[in-house]
């Protein structure tokens, strides 16, 4: 049985990748997968300019902003708000993004485990 490799969508348009990939020269940066030579060229140009390959959509930016209040409420309920009180919105957003990304990565990894959940 072949081990499954987690397939990531095209880093530019979100379609299924078609074998095109890019790994930035700096150590520790992840591979980016693309669906076409055109998307590979766009992604490569963005990396060379030092910009992220995928910008957040308007909806993603709004969702992160909307998550700030429940995050603050949970911190307050747990008595943890004081260390976060003087943090910038960008720092709080990084924490929210880290939680969401970790959650999604775990869900995707679990989905690759051929167990049927029903």
C-alpha positions, 0 to 999 in steps of 0.5 A: 500500500502506498503512503498517502501524501497530503495534497495541497491546492494550487498556491495561486488559484486554489485548484488541484495541483498538477505536478508543478512545484516551487520551494523558495531558496531560504531554508525552512520555507514550505513547498508551494504547489501549482496547477499550471505553468502560469500559476507557477510563474505568478507564484515564483514572481511573488516569492522573488518580490518577498510577498506571500504566495497567497493573500488572504481574501476579504472574507478571510480577513473579516473572519479573523477580525470577527474572531477577536471578540470570542478570543478575548472573551475566552481569555477573560473567562480563563483569567488570561487577558492581562498578558494580551491586553497591550498586544496589537491587533496584528499580534492577536490575528497571528494567534488566531491564524495559528489556531485556525491553521493548526485545526485545519491541518489536523482535520485534513490529516485525520481525513487522510486516515481511511477510517469512515466516520459513520 
